[in-house]
Amino acid sequence: MHRRTFLTSLAGLVVAGPSAAQMKHDIGGMGGHGNPNIPMAGTNPILPEGQPLKALPRLSNLSAVPGVFKAELAAEPGFVRFAEGLDTPVLLYNGTNPVIEAREGDKVEISFKNRIPGEPTTIHWHGMPVPADQDGNPNDPVASGSERLYAFDLPQGSAASYWFHPHPHGLTAEQVYRGLAGIFIVKPKDDPIPPEYGDTILMLTDLRIGADGMMPESTMPDLMNGRVGDHVLVNGQKNPAMPIALGEKRRLRLYNATNARFLRLTFDNASMTIVGTDGGLIEAPVAVNELLLTPAERVEVIVSFDKPGAARLTTLDYERGWMGPDKPNEAGMILLTANVSEEAVAATLPLPAKLRSIEPLGNPVVTRRFVLTESMGGMDHGSMSMQGMDHSSMSMSSESMEMKFLINGASFDMNRIDEVSKVGQVELWDVVNAADMDHPFHVHGTQFQIVEYEKDGKITTPSYRAWKDTVNIVAGETVRILLRQDLPGPRMYHCHILEHEQLGMMGTIDVQT
């Protein structure tokens, strides 16, 4: 993919993590549940398509005090019927994937209960400027059967499309692919986007279920590349339908809540304009034909439906690097169909030419370098592409393969501080991908600005300034970012392919006053 096509994606096991045996488990003893009398195509259940798009449910505010959002949230086992006659065991928040909506300046209090049998969990408020002891880091678990209060303020300027998910040590990948994810929207006091555009959430997840309705255990290719499902879902549905009037403009918030899927997206028969990224609105609208949304990234787009008929949100091929067999075919998936009527809508207000101002962070006082590498059983990153390997050649145990995903040559250690910083200090981070596959890089506790990309001696710069908390780093590429942490405490930085994070590609920076 050419970097300008869309601005660079918006703007061993025993050493590096748990063994494969530890990664295979049934939630709440639900293994074996299933119904053999289900409609199937080959060995895979058929998921219905074309049903009306469902809005994700909103979490009710239990507070009567203005400026306070208070709610109760529980992580718990449940069942979802993805295919007719088949109930799949999952993990959910309050039985669903809820949406929290608050405003800049609000105080937030979330009373959380962990009802997952036998497993700790946390809530990580992804991208949000919350105190370190409220961030749901892996060193702050909530034990099974326990509860805790997450409390934080939403500062002015924090309006954006955030999300939340678990982050327990050694269990993040499984808990997310089994369903634990939610949306957190912070609204501004004054929104420049015309209200008649609406505000539609599209949470993109992927799913792999077998003929018995169970989610199969992760395979060795899953651990190497990150788990990629057989179906991409929008708000839990496969290719749902959305009625649209001719000439209508819709504000869509897209969330990549998958473990590891790279989504190169286009909207046929409609036009897209970027208005926001991870950390909120950009300075001015940018028209695009396609965009790359990597794991954990978000984007806000205005879609103009100016032609009658079906307008489809579809995937294009993207080569992100793949090790071993079972490489998925990423092209040609239809994620959402907008059925545009012949009847035209009344003229709507145009997008403003200016959405907000984003001040540059300024000159850094510290430069840091983070090198991402991967190895397996003594093989360095240069010998790991393994496209020709088959399943039989990969049947060795995880212990003998000793797969590692590393930052600066080290695997994550929860008891180690890797870097020390200061509150309010502007820093330049050089993040170098010396591996054979793309790695989306996420920093907790703050948003950053991308300075430039360098690959093969060529330097490119973003064509607009944006706030980001996750950036894709192509194999062989260096991405330079400016950031500042405004709150003290330990913060994580890691690859957001969750299996890679879990297998060592994570570190801790201690932000001191």
N, C-alpha and C positions, 0 to 999 in steps of 0.2 A: 504494500500500500504506500503510495507516495505521501510524504509527510504533509504536503499542502492540501491533499484531498480533504482531510479535515484536521488541520492543526494539531497533529500529534495527539490524537485521542483526547480531544477536549482540552484545549489550551496549549554414616548410614543410619538407618532408622534407629538402631540401638544407641547411636551416638547423638543423633539430632532430634530424636523424639521417641514416641512410644512404638512398640513393636507392632507388626501387623496383627498379631493376636489381640493386642490391646485395642486396636482400632476396629475390631469386629465385635459387635455387641447388639443385643436386642434391648430396646427401651421398654422398661417396665414389664419384662417377661412377655412381650407381645409376639415373639417369634412363633411362626407356624400358623398365624391367623391368615385366613384367605378363603376364597371360594373358587373351586375348580370350574364351576358352571358359569363362565364369563365369556363375552365375545372377545375373540383374539384374532390378530393378524400374525401368523406364524406363532412365535412364543410371546409376543408383546400384546398387552391389552390395547384396545382401541379407545382413545380418548375422544369424547364428542367435541365437535368444532361448530362455530357459527352461533353459539348461544349469546344472548345479550351480555355485554360487558358489565360486570358487577363492580360496584364501588366497594373498596375496603371499608370495614366498619370503623367508626370514630370512637375513640376512648372517651367516655363521658367525664366531664369535669365535675368533681364532687364538691368543689369549693364554691361558696356563695360570695366570697370576698373578691372584689375586682382586682385584677392583676395577679391572682394566684391560681395556678392550675394544679389540682390535686386529683390523683387517681390511684387505683389499685391494679396491679398487674401480676399475673401468675404464669410461670412456665410450667407446662403440664402435658402429659401424653393425651392423645386424642386420635380420632380417625377422620379421614377425608375420603369421599367417594370420587375419585378421579375418573373411573370407568364404571359403566353400568353394572350393578350387581357386585361390586368389588370395593371393600373398605380397606384403605391403606393406613396402617399405624404411622402416626407422625408425632412431632412435638409442636406445640403452638403456644402463643401468648393469649390467655383468656379464650382459648378455643378457636383462635383465628390469627390473622396477621393485621393487627390494629393500626390505626392512624392516630397519632397525637398531634393536635394543632394548638399552638400557643402563639404569643406575640412577643416581640422585642420588649424587654423590661419586665416580663412576667417572672414570678417566682414559681418554680416547679417542685412538686413533692410527689414522688412515685413510691408507693408502698409495694414492695416486691416480695413474692413468695416463690420459693423453688419447690415445685411439686414433682420434679423428675425423680423417679425412684433410683436411689443408689448413685447419683451423679451430682457433683457440684456444678454450678453455672454462675454466670454474671450477666449484667446488662452493660454492654459497651455502647455509649452514645456517640456513634461514629461521626466524626467531623465537628462535634459540638465543643464550644469553649467552656467545658465544665471543670471543676477542681479535680486534681489527680485522684483524690480519695473517693470521688464519685464516678470515675470514668469506667468502672467495670474491668479493670486490668486483671490479668491472670493471677497476680499475687494477692488479689482481694476477692476470694471465692465466697459464694453463698452456698453452704452445705445443703444437701438434700433434706427437705423438711424444714429448713430454716427460712427466715425472712429478714429483710433489711429495708431501710428507707434511703432512696436516692433523692437528694435535694440540691438544687442549684438555681442560679439566676441566669436569665437570658439577657445579655447586655445589648445596648443599642448597637445597631450595625450587624447583628447576628442573624438576620432574616435569611433563610436558605432552606434547601431540600436536604435534610439529614435523614438518617435511619438508625435503627438500633438492632443489635444482635448479640448473642452470647460470645464470651471470650475466655472460657476456662482453660487452664493449662492442659494440653493434651486431648481436649474434647471439642474444641471449637468447630472443626470441620464437620464432624458428625452431627452436632446439634444444629448447625446451620442447614446442612442439606436435608435433615429430617424436618425442617420447616420453621425453625425459630428465627423470625425476622419481623420487624415492624417499621413503620414510617413515622418520622418526626418532622413536621413542617413548622418552621418559625416564620410568622408573617410580619411584614414591616408595618409601621404605623401608616405610611403612605405608599401605596403600591402603584407604580407607573403603568403596569399592564392593564389595559381596559378590562373592567369586570365582566363585560359580555363575552369575553373569550373563555370564561369558565376557568377551572383549575382542576384538571383531571390527572389523577395519580395512576401510573402504569408501573407496577412492581414486577420486574422480570426475574423469574426463577426458572430452574430446570429440574427435571424429574426423571428418575429411572425406577421403574417398577417391573417386577417379573409377572409371570402368568398367575401366580398366587396372590398378587397384590402387594407383596412385600418389597421393600427397598433392598436390593442385593447388597452384600458386603462390598467394600471397596477392593478393587483389584490392584495388582502392582502397577499397571499403567495409570490408574487413578492416583496412586501415591506419587508417582513420578511427575505427572502432568497436572494434577488437580482433577477432582471428580467432575465429569461432564455428563449430564443426563441425556436421555433419548428424546425428551420433549422440552421445549421452552414454553413456559406458561406466562400469561399476563394476568395479574391479580388472581392466580390460581386456576386460570382457564386456558385451554388451548384455542388459539385463533378466535377469540371472541369478536362479536360484531358491535359496531357503534353507529347508530343513525346520525346522519349529518345533513344539514341543509346546504344547498349550492351557495357558494360564496362565503360560507362560515369560516371563522378562524377559531382554532382551539389551542388553549395553553395546555401542554402536556408535560408532566414531570416524569421522566424516565429514570428508573433505579435499576442498576445491575446488582441484584441480590444473590447472584449465583456464587458457588464456590470458586469456579475457575473458568467460566465461559467468556470468551471474547466475542462481543456482538458488534459487528460492522453492519450498520443499519441504513436503509434508505426507505423513502415513502413514495411509492409509485403513484402517479396520477394526483399528486399533491406536492406542495412546496414547503420546505422547512426553513425556519429561521431560529438560530440559537439566541436565547436571551439570558441564560444562566448556566452555571456549572456547579461544582460541589458546594462552594461557599456563597452562593447566591447570584444575584444578577450581575451581568457584565456591564461595561460602560455603554455600549451601543449594540443594536441588533446586528447579527452576522448571518447572511443567507448561506446555506450549504446544501449540497446534493446528497451527502451522506455523512455519517459520523461513526466513530469507533468508541464504544462504551465498554471499558474493561471492568473486571470484577471490582465492585464497591463504588465505581464512579456514578455520578448523577448528572443529568443535563435537563435544562428546561428549554423547550422548543415551542414556537408558535407555528402551527401547521395551517396552511391556507388551502381550503378545499374548493378549487375553482373550476373543477370539471365534474360532470355527473358520472355516476357509475361507482365501481368498487375502487377504493384507494387503499392499498395494502402496505403495512409496515413489514418489510421483508429483510432477510439477512443476506449479506454478500460474503464471499469467501475471504478469509483472513489467515495468513500464514504466521502463526505466533511461535512456531517451533513445537515439535512433538517428538517425544521419546517412546520408542517401542510401537506395539501394535495398537489397534482399536482407535486410530485417528478418526475423529468425527468429521462428517461432511457438514460444514458450517453454512454452505450457500443454499439459498432457495427456500428457507423456512418462512412461512407466513405467520407472523406473530399476532397481528391485529388487522381486521378488515373494517374500514369505514365505508358504509353504504351511503353515497352522496345522492340525494334526491334531485329531481329535475326542478323542483320549486326553489327559487332563490330566496335567501334571507335578506332582510333589510340591510342597507349599508351599515357597516360597523366602523368605529373609530380606528384610525390607523395606529400602528405602533409608534410611540414617541421616538425621535431620532436619538435621544439621550436617555439612558435608563438610570444611571448613577455615576458617581465618581469613585474611582479606586486609586488611592494615593500609593505611589511606590514606597516600598519599605525602607529604601535608603541604602547607604553603604554598609556592608557587613564589617564587624569587628573580629569575627572568627570565621575560618574556613575549615570545613570537615570533609572527609572523603570516606565514602562507603562503597565497598566493592562486593558485588553479588556474584557468588560462584556456586557451582554444584559439582558433586562427585558421587561415584558409586563404586564401592568395592575396589578402591585403588585407581579407578579411572578418573582422570580429570575431566573438566567440562568439554575439552576438545574431542573426547572419544565417547561422548554420551548420546549422540543423536540416535543411533540404534534403530533407524527406520526399518531395517530388514529383520530385526529380531522377531521371533514368533513366541507364542505362549509357552511352548515347551522349554525354550531357552531362557525363559524368565520365571521358571517355576521354583527356582532356588528360594530358600527362606530369606526373609528380610534381614535376619541376623547375619547371614553370610554375605548379603549384598552390601550392607552397611551404607545405605544411601544417605547423602548429606546435602542440605541446602544451607549455605553459609553467608554471613556478612563479615567482611574483613577477616576471613579465614576461620571464624568462630561460629559454633552452633549456640543457639539461645540457651542461656542459663538464668533461671529466674532469680538466683541468688547473686548475680553479678551485675554491677553497673558498668556499662560499656563507655559511656561518655558523660561528662559533667558540663552543664551550661548554667546560665544566669537568667533570671527573669528580666524581660525587656531587651535582651541582647539580640541584635540582628545578626544572623549567621548565613553564610553561603555554604550549601551542601552540594558537593559533587557526588552524585550517585552513579556508579559505574556498573553496567551490566556486562560482566566478563563471562557470562553463561551462554548457553545455546538456545535459550528460549526467552520470550518476553516475561518480565516480572512487573506487575503493578505495585508501586511502592506507596505505602500509607504511613503518615505520621499522626500520632495521637495528640489531642489537646489544642491544636491550632490549625489554621489554614496557611498555605504558602503561595508564593508567586513564582511561576516558572520563568527563568531568565533565558535559557537557551538549551539547545540540543546539539550534541556533537557526535558524529559517526563517520568513520573513515576519513577523518581530517576535515570534514565539511561541517560548518556551524550554521544552524538555522535558529530563528527566533520566532516566538509566537506573534501572530499578527494583532493580537489584542491582549490586554491585561485581564487576569481573572484570579479569583481565589480558588485554590484547590487543596484537597487533603489527600488525594490519591492521583498518582501520575504513572502512566505506562512507560516502561523503559525497555526499548527494543533490544534484542540481543546485539551486543557489540557497541551499544550506545552509552553515552554519558549525558545525564540530564542534570542541569544546575538549577537549584531552587533557592530562593530567599525565604527565610522564615524567622519568626520571633515567638517565643513562648511567654505569655503574660501571666501565667499562674505557676506556682512552684509545685515540685513533686516529681516522682518518676513517670516517664512517658515512654510508650512503646513506639518503635518504628519497625516495619516489617513488610514482606511481600503479602499482598492480599489474595494470592492463590492460597486458600486456607490450608491445604495439605502441605504447602511449602513452608508457611509460617509454623505449622505444627511440627514439621521435621527440621526446624532449626533456623530458618531465615527470618530472624527477629532479634532485636536488641533493645536495650533500655538506656535512655538518657535521663539523668537526674538533673532537674531544673532547680537551682538553688536561689534563694533570695540574696 
